[in-house]
């Protein structure tokens, strides 16, 4: 499992994909707790992109995780516009938060991919609960759900 994740979560992959922003939805180091060598490698990689990363705290993120990471993951949610008319509300999804109705809710807690006009979940590249290692990218008003091999699973145009 770690070998495939290393192939996806790598400097080359991030540089080739070249995201403007990386949004992490919690449980960031969750699957790495028993692999200290891997956790250090992942922490170093993520910290090298700390100026591009925004994140929220998941139910499996611990204080020791927060202290390792060079960016904030302590917020329960973040919200911002990705277009003038499109506001997203990102949260891990484990808390009962009052979420505005005029946003696209993006969560990660279930580790199951979902792509609908009002709710999005990228699934998980490290611990998927639906069998699909996946993530979501947003470009030009389209959310694209990819599997770990960069195959398109689904798209949502907004």
C-alpha positions in Angstrom: 0.0 0.0 0.0 2.7 2.5 0.9 4.5 1.9 -2.4 1.6 3.2 -4.5 1.1 6.1 -2.2 4.7 7.1 -2.5 4.4 7.0 -6.3 1.5 9.5 -6.1 2.5 11.6 -3.2 5.9 12.6 -4.5 7.7 15.8 -5.4 7.6 14.8 -9.1 3.9 14.2 -9.1 3.1 17.4 -7.4 5.4 19.4 -9.6 4.0 17.8 -12.7 0.4 18.3 -11.6 1.4 21.8 -10.5 -1.6 22.8 -8.3 -2.0 26.4 -7.2 -3.3 25.2 -3.9 -3.4 21.8 -2.1 -6.3 21.3 0.3 -5.9 18.6 2.9 -9.1 17.5 4.6 -7.7 15.9 7.7 -6.4 12.5 8.8 -3.2 13.7 7.1 -0.7 11.3 8.7 -3.3 8.7 9.7 -2.1 5.8 7.6 1.6 6.4 8.4 1.7 6.1 12.2 3.3 2.7 12.1 5.9 3.6 9.5 8.2 6.1 11.0 10.5 6.3 8.0 7.6 6.9 5.7 6.0 9.5 8.1 9.2 11.5 8.1 9.4 11.3 4.3 5.8 12.5 4.0 6.2 15.2 6.5 9.2 16.6 4.7 7.4 16.4 1.3 4.3 18.2 2.7 6.4 20.8 4.5 8.3 21.6 1.2 4.9 22.7 -0.2 3.6 24.4 3.0 3.1 27.7 1.1 0.6 26.0 -1.1 -1.2 23.9 1.5 -4.3 24.7 3.5 -5.9 22.1 5.6 -8.4 21.2 8.3 -8.1 18.9 11.3 -9.5 15.4 11.0 -10.6 13.2 13.8 -7.4 11.1 13.5 -5.0 14.1 13.5 -3.1 14.3 16.8 -1.2 17.1 18.5 2.1 15.3 17.5 1.0 15.4 13.9 0.3 19.1 14.1 3.7 19.8 15.7 5.5 17.9 12.8 3.7 19.8 10.1 4.8 23.3 9.1 1.3 24.5 8.2 -2.0 24.9 10.0 -4.4 22.0 10.2 -6.1 23.1 13.4 -9.2 24.7 11.9 -12.5 22.8 11.9 -13.3 24.3 8.5 -12.1 26.7 5.9 -14.3 28.5 3.4 -13.4 30.6 0.3 -14.4 31.3 -3.2 -12.8 29.3 -6.0 -14.7 31.5 -8.6 -16.6 34.7 -8.1 -19.8 32.8 -7.9 -18.6 29.5 -6.3 -17.9 29.2 -2.6 -16.6 26.0 -1.1 -16.7 25.0 2.5 -14.0 22.5 3.5 -14.2 20.4 6.6 -13.2 16.9 7.6 -16.8 16.0 8.2 -16.7 14.4 11.6 -18.1 17.4 13.5 -21.7 18.5 13.5 -21.1 22.0 12.0 -23.8 24.4 10.7 -22.8 24.6 7.0 -24.3 27.3 4.9 -26.6 26.2 2.1 -25.1 28.4 -0.6 -21.7 26.5 -0.7 -20.3 23.3 -2.1 -19.4 21.2 0.9 -16.1 19.3 0.6 -15.4 16.7 3.2 -13.0 13.7 3.7 -14.2 11.9 6.9 -15.8 8.9 5.2 -12.8 8.2 3.0 -15.4 7.4 0.2 -15.4 9.4 -3.0 -18.5 11.4 -3.8 -19.0 14.0 -6.6 -22.3 15.8 -6.5 -23.3 19.5 -7.0 -23.7 20.2 -3.3 -21.2 17.7 -1.7 -17.8 16.5 -2.7 -15.5 13.9 -1.1 -12.2 13.1 -2.8 -12.0 9.7 -1.1 -8.5 8.9 0.0 -5.1 8.0 -1.5 -3.9 6.3 1.6 -6.9 4.7 3.3 -9.9 4.5 1.0 -13.0 2.8 2.4 -14.6 2.3 -1.0 -11.6 0.5 -2.6 -10.7 3.4 -4.8 -7.5 5.4 -4.0 -8.6 8.8 -5.3 -8.3 12.5 -5.2 -10.0 15.5 -6.7 -8.6 18.4 -8.8 -10.4 21.6 -9.8 -9.8 23.4 -13.0 -11.9 25.7 -15.2 -15.2 25.1 -13.3 -14.7 21.3 -13.4 -14.1 19.0 -10.4 -12.3 15.9 -11.6 -12.1 12.7 -9.5 -9.0 10.7 -10.4 -7.8 7.3 -9.3 -4.2 6.8 -8.1 -3.1 6.0 -11.7 -4.5 9.3 -12.9 -7.5 7.8 -14.7 -10.6 9.9 -14.6 -13.3 8.3 -12.5 -15.9 11.1 -12.7 -16.2 14.8 -13.5 -18.6 17.5 -12.3 -19.0 20.7 -14.2 -20.3 23.7 -12.2 
